[in-house]
Every structure is written in structure tokens, then in C-alpha cells.
Amino acid sequence: MLDLKFIRENSELVRKNLEKRKQPEYLDILDKILKLDREWRSYKPKVQELQYRRNQVSADIAKLKKAGKSADALMKEAREIPEKIKDMETKEAKMKEQITVLQLRLPNMLHDSVPYGMEAKDNAVVKEWGEKIKPDFELKPHGELAEELGIADFRRAAKVSGNGFAFIKGDLAMLDLALQRFAIDFLAAKGFVPIEVPHLLRKEPYEGVTDIEEFKTMMYWVKEADAYLIATSEHPIAAMYQNEVMEEKELPIKYAGISSCYRKEIGSHSVDTKGLFRMHQFSKVEMFVFCKPEESWKIHEELLKNLEEIYQKLKLPYRVVNICTGDIGIVAAKKYDLELWFPREGHMEAASCSNCTAYQATRLNTRFTDGKTRQPLHTLNSTAIATSRTMRAILEVCQQKDGTVKIPDVLQPYMNGKKKIQ
């Protein structure tokens, strides 16, 4: 979230930034924060006045008693002051709580390079890579092909778990693992520490990571644990250092998160009943970085470069888009999407790369120190590989006329030298 002092001292800058989103409710939230903040700050001197009066009355009572005079009126006032202070402090705390709730709903400040727009069509294409070859034969949909090759079973998965799940078998299971190992090895060589994360996250840390009210429509809540199944390893990694202070010399910290991800995928697209693109459960390797504020924009471009290198090595055509002001969500200050090219449908999102600046760290109270001062650090995240969408691309882009699938060269060592799925 945005720091309250920053909002207070830069209210017009925040207002102009929010106007780019064309969502009036955010401006209403800002106005409520500023109004409550003025009221909240007015309580402190009132409490201090009462505390001063309490000390003064105590001294006056002592003087009257020493002089042998009645102090009944002052003693009555002295008994009333603590209750007044308690009432004032309760109101002050309640008001601060209201401000915090509103702060959590206020979006991050957008970077100046974020394109203006309200829908996905307004996203700016930054780069295209790879040759978009259309086959000279009728391409089979990946789900149909996977079933024909005996490497996926959607019907039985729907029978036991519902739509949006799949039994991944044989060479496709090996391909899933190969993609993960390839991404992990690639990132480890660049200084990322592989990390397996908990698949459950409690509400408090989840609220620090993202707007849980906006996100929970796609999240699974486990009643017995009073926790959510994670939608991405970004979330538990971001929350790892909640309420902690790191040493400046530790930064940047780079993690390669490894996990299954769980999403309801409720929305305009719903889930695939027979496919690998929108699923309730899928595997992902995620890049996550904690860094000093002055490093984050350079690192953001480095994360995008890593992401592109991974897909270039896989030889899968893609484009990179800079997500517009109305499509970016509240957490990121800037976000790139990498959209893979599918011969049958065109470009579709396969990965995202975000700089969240100090937004998550402020919500989570994660800071760093140079030995003198403490300040929120910056957090960044980027997909390295979301295996289900990447496997779909491979099944279609690398599909051969005879119904076999060529395994990308870079994955063959992870497939025990196998060159084709057949």
C-alpha cells in the first residue's frame, strides 16, 4: 500500500496518478483517507492536553492537601480524566484502523511509462520475437492431440475432480518436469535461489501481498486450516519477511519459486474443460526479488530479459506487451505480459513480469536498514515458466504432420534424450 505520510504530503500527485485509471472509486477512497487522516491527527494533541491536565491536576491536589484545603472538585476531575483519555485513544485507534483499511484498497502509483487505456486492446506491444509459422496441415487442438497420444486424460480428471483438472501422463508429465528443471537451472545460473514454498497462506499475510477482496474470487479457501491455497509462489515468498528488517548488504535477494498453483479461474473466460490453458491446478516457476528502491527498475528489465531468454531457448514465438493503466490491477507500478503465439488463436498471455515498488513491502511491514534508517524495500516478480500454457504451445507450435510433437532441443536432455512425443 502507499505510505500514509506519502499520501498526506503528495495528495495531488497521488490524485493525478489515480485519475489515469479512470475509476472514480479510487478518488473517493483517497478523499476519505485524507479526511480521516486530518481527524485522526487532531486527536493526538487532544490526548496530550488531557495527559498534561491530569499531571497538572495531580500537582494541584497535592498542593491543596498540603495547605489543608479541600481538593474534592479536583479529585472528581482527576477520576474522570483517565476515562476521557481512554475514550479518546479508542476513537483514535478506530480511526487509524479505518484509514489502514482504505489504504489497502488504494492502488499503487503507476510508472510514467505505463500506457494509458482501459482494456487489453490498449496494451502497448513492446516487442515481437520468433517466426509465426502456420502449418500446411490441419492442426489438431492440443487437448485432442494429448488424448490421442495417451499423455493426458481430461474426462477421468473431470469425473474425480471436476472440469479444469487433468491427469498428465507419460511424456507430458516428463515434459512438465523438464520445463521446471530447465527454468530452475537457468535461473540458478543467474543467482536465483530455488525455493519450494508452502501451498497454504493465512489471511493476514495474504492481505499484505495483494488485495484479497479483489483476488479471493479465484482463490480456494481451506476451512479447516483457515487459510488459502496459493495462486502463485509469489505470494508466500513476498510474505516470508513480514514484519522483519533486512540488512542492506543482503540485498538483492533473488528466489526461484517452485510450486503448484491453485485458481478457481472464475471470470469472463472460465476454465478449459479439455485443455491446458486455464486450469484450476498447474505448475509454475516464479522469479521473485527483494531489492533496494534505486535498483528496482533496472532489475525489472533484467527479469523481463530472463523471461524472454527462456522462451527464446524454447524457440516459441511470443510478443511482450506493456499493460495499460486500466488493465494493470492495484499492486504493480508497471507490468509486462509475455504472450505466446498459438497457430490457431494468435497471441495469448503465458507470463507476467511486475515491479510492485514498495507497495507489498509497506503492506507487509518488510523493511531494510543501512544501520541508520529503516525504509520499505521494493519487490518484483515474474513468471519464469507456467508449464501448462507452455506445454499447450509446444503441443501446437511443435506439432508435426504425422501427429507427433517435436520436443524443443533445450528440453531433450531433461527428457532422457527423447526428441519426439509420439
Residue pairs with C-beta under 8 A, 6 or more apart in sequence:
1 103
1 104
1 106
1 359
1 362
1 363
2 14
2 103
2 106
2 108
2 109
2 359
2 362
3 358
3 362
3 376
4 33
4 37
4 99
4 103
6 14
7 14
7 30
7 33
7 34
7 37
7 103
7 106
8 34
8 37
11 30
11 34
14 30
14 109
15 27
15 30
17 109
17 110
18 26
18 27
18 30
18 106
18 107
19 27
20 110
20 114
20 116
20 325
21 107
21 110
21 325
21 326
22 118
22 325
22 326
23 326
26 106
26 107
29 102
29 105
29 106
30 106
32 102
33 99
33 102
33 103
33 106
36 95
36 98
36 99
36 102
37 99
39 95
40 92
40 95
40 96
40 99
43 88
43 91
43 92
43 95
44 92
46 88
47 85
47 88
47 89
47 92
50 81
50 84
50 85
50 88
51 85
53 81
54 78
54 81
54 82
54 85
57 74
57 77
57 78
57 81
58 78
60 71
60 74
61 71
61 74
61 75
61 78
64 70
64 71
64 74
65 71
104 207
104 211
104 363
105 211
105 213
105 330
106 330
107 329
107 330
107 331
108 330
108 331
108 332
108 333
108 356
108 357
108 359
109 333
109 357
110 325
110 328
110 333
110 334
111 297
111 333
111 334
111 355
113 322
113 334
114 322
114 323
114 324
114 325
114 328
114 333
114 334
115 122
115 123
115 124
115 322
115 324
115 325
116 122
116 324
116 325
117 123
117 324
117 325
117 326
117 327
118 324
118 325
118 326
118 327
119 324
119 326
119 327
120 324
120 327
122 324
122 326
122 327
123 321
123 322
123 323
123 324
123 327
123 337
124 321
124 322
124 324
125 319
125 320
125 321
126 319
126 320
126 321
126 322
126 336
127 308
127 319
127 320
128 317
128 318
128 319
128 320
129 308
129 311
129 312
129 317
129 318
129 319
130 312
130 315
130 316
130 317
130 318
130 341
131 317
132 317
132 341
132 343
133 343
134 343
135 343
135 399
135 401
136 401
137 401
139 343
139 344
139 396
139 399
140 148
140 399
140 403
141 275
141 344
141 396
142 275
142 276
142 391
142 392
142 395
142 396
143 152
143 154
143 272
143 274
143 275
143 276
144 274
145 395
145 399
145 403
145 405
146 152
146 172
146 276
146 395
147 153
147 154
147 274
148 403
149 171
149 172
149 403
149 405
149 421
149 422
150 169
150 170
151 168
151 169
151 170
151 171
151 172
151 173
151 421
152 166
152 167
152 168
152 169
152 172
152 276
153 166
153 167
153 169
154 166
154 167
154 273
154 274
154 275
156 167
157 165
157 166
157 167
158 165
158 273
161 280
162 280
163 271
163 272
163 273
164 265
164 271
164 272
164 273
164 278
164 279
164 280
164 281
165 279
165 280
165 281
166 276
166 279
168 176
171 415
171 418
171 421
172 391
172 421
174 414
174 415
174 416
174 418
175 391
175 394
175 407
175 411
175 415
175 421
176 283
176 387
176 388
176 391
177 414
178 411
178 414
178 415
179 285
179 385
179 387
179 390
179 391
179 411
180 258
180 283
180 285
180 385
180 387
181 414
182 310
182 313
182 385
182 410
182 411
182 414
183 256
183 285
183 310
183 384
183 385
184 194
184 256
184 258
184 285
186 306
186 309
186 310
186 313
186 384
187 194
187 254
187 256
187 285
187 287
187 306
187 384
188 194
188 256
190 254
190 306
191 254
192 254
192 255
192 256
192 287
193 253
193 254
193 255
193 256
194 255
194 256
194 258
195 233
195 237
195 255
195 256
195 257
195 258
196 258
196 259
197 230
197 233
197 236
197 237
197 257
197 258
197 259
198 230
198 236
199 229
199 230
199 259
199 260
199 262
200 222
200 225
200 227
200 228
200 229
200 230
201 209
201 227
201 228
201 230
201 235
201 236
201 239
202 226
202 227
202 228
203 212
203 226
203 227
203 228
205 235
205 236
205 239
205 242
205 364
206 212
206 215
206 228
206 235
206 239
207 363
208 238
208 239
208 242
208 360
208 363
208 364
208 365
209 234
209 235
209 238
209 239
209 360
209 363
209 364
210 235
210 330
210 331
210 360
211 330
211 331
212 219
214 329
214 330
215 231
216 228
217 264
217 266
217 267
218 231
218 263
218 264
218 265
218 266
218 267
219 228
219 229
219 231
219 262
219 263
219 264
220 228
220 229
220 262
220 263
220 264
221 227
221 228
221 229
222 228
222 229
229 262
230 236
230 259
230 261
230 262
231 261
231 262
231 263
232 257
232 259
232 261
232 284
232 286
232 381
233 257
233 258
233 259
233 261
233 284
233 286
233 288
234 257
234 286
234 288
234 381
236 257
237 255
237 257
237 286
237 288
237 381
238 288
238 360
238 364
238 379
238 381
239 364
241 290
241 364
241 366
242 364
242 365
242 366
243 364
243 365
243 366
244 366
244 367
245 367
245 368
245 369
245 374
246 253
246 290
246 366
246 367
246 368
246 369
246 377
247 368
247 369
248 292
248 368
248 369
248 370
248 371
250 368
251 290
251 291
251 292
251 295
251 368
251 377
252 289
252 290
252 291
252 292
252 295
252 299
253 289
253 290
253 291
254 287
254 288
254 289
255 287
255 288
255 289
256 285
256 286
256 287
256 288
256 384
257 284
257 285
257 286
257 287
257 288
258 285
259 283
259 284
259 286
260 281
260 282
260 283
260 284
261 281
261 282
261 283
261 284
261 386
262 280
262 281
263 279
263 280
264 280
265 271
265 278
265 279
265 280
269 278
270 278
271 278
271 279
271 280
272 278
272 279
275 392
276 282
276 388
276 389
276 391
276 392
276 395
277 348
277 388
277 389
277 392
279 388
282 386
282 387
282 388
282 389
283 386
283 387
283 388
284 383
284 384
284 385
284 386
284 387
285 383
285 384
285 385
286 381
286 382
286 383
286 384
287 303
287 306
287 307
287 380
287 381
287 382
287 383
287 384
288 379
288 380
288 381
289 299
289 303
289 379
289 380
289 381
290 361
290 366
290 377
290 378
290 379
291 299
291 377
291 378
291 379
291 380
292 368
292 377
292 378
293 357
293 358
293 375
293 376
293 377
293 378
295 378
296 355
296 357
296 378
296 380
297 355
299 355
299 380
300 334
300 353
300 354
300 355
300 380
303 353
303 380
303 381
303 382
304 320
304 336
304 353
304 382
306 382
306 384
307 338
307 351
307 353
307 382
307 383
307 384
308 318
308 320
308 338
310 384
310 385
311 318
311 338
311 340
311 350
313 408
313 410
314 390
314 394
314 408
314 410
314 411
315 408
315 409
316 340
316 341
316 390
316 393
316 394
316 397
316 408
317 340
317 341
317 397
318 338
318 339
318 340
318 341
318 347
318 350
319 338
319 339
319 341
319 347
320 336
320 337
320 338
320 339
321 336
321 337
321 339
322 334
322 335
322 336
323 332
323 334
323 335
323 336
323 337
323 352
328 334
328 335
329 335
331 354
331 356
331 359
331 360
332 354
332 355
332 356
332 359
333 354
333 355
333 356
333 357
333 359
334 354
334 355
335 352
335 353
335 354
335 355
336 352
336 353
336 354
337 349
337 351
337 352
337 353
338 349
338 350
338 351
338 352
338 353
338 383
339 347
339 348
339 349
339 350
340 347
340 348
340 350
340 389
340 390
340 393
341 347
341 393
341 397
342 348
342 392
342 393
342 396
342 397
343 396
343 397
344 396
348 389
349 389
350 383
350 386
350 389
350 390
350 393
351 382
351 383
351 384
351 385
351 386
352 382
352 383
353 381
353 382
353 383
354 380
354 381
354 382
355 378
355 380
356 378
356 379
356 380
356 381
357 378
357 379
358 376
358 377
358 378
359 379
360 366
360 379
361 367
361 376
361 377
361 378
361 379
362 376
366 376
366 377
366 379
367 374
367 375
367 376
367 377
368 374
368 375
368 377
369 375
394 405
394 407
394 408
395 405
398 405
398 406
398 407
398 408
399 405
400 406
400 420
402 422
403 422
404 420
404 421
404 422
405 420
405 421
405 422
406 419
406 420
407 415
407 418
407 419
407 420
407 421
412 418
412 419
